[in-house]
Amino acid sequence: MTLDEGAVAARRYPLRISGHLDPQLNRGLWLGKWLLAIPHYVLLFFLWIGFVLCTVAAFFGILVTGRYPASLFTFNVGVMRWSWRVAFYSYGALGTDRYPPFTLASVPDYPADLVVDPPQSLSRGLVLVKWWLLAIPHYLIIAFFAGGGQASVWDMDTHSGGVIESWGLIGVLVLISAIALLIDGRYPRGLFDMAIGLNRWTLRVAAYSFLMTDEYPPFRLDMGAEPEPLASPDRVVAPER
């Protein structure tokens, strides 16, 4: 695949995110963002319960009709969009100090956004296997990106146990960037672009595994704030009801 072909493929993937780095980030605000974001975390906890229920309903809808119900699709994309804005504000990127809005809808002037092109139709057969079998290679990769795993350990000498937390690559990059921001007030652009690229890869896989598209996610790291346009008028077709 040539570079031009790769760029076209990136533009055409149904899920697209943007994340524009705030040039005037506060040096120390990131230390307290875990506290400031608590209202969002609480709401997102319940929204993701709804997301899972809607995905289960969509599974059967696709299996029977070959279509993702439009209202469920709109809600689920909204939950992913909300989650991405909170992640961009907090420890998924630390890319802005602007507090995320409490809405499922796109907010044009907010520095982070997520869109997913509604599919015209989806394969009844793929819905049975893509989320648990076909996506396994990507799951192995994004487990390294996102981390978040835990392991219980028991020390035979001290007869004590504990839990080891694993940090994903995204978390490590954001932590290094946060320390740099604290020291000299600048967010390293290269680390930011890589963190956004890793998030983009992860969210593409999420869209595929949550049944929103049949297009297999590319094994490609598209770095930067917005390497593909969020709007693709030639591809945006509302799902039939």
Order of alpha helices (4+ residues) and beta strands (2+ residues): alpha-beta-alpha-alpha-alpha-beta-alpha-beta-beta-alpha-alpha
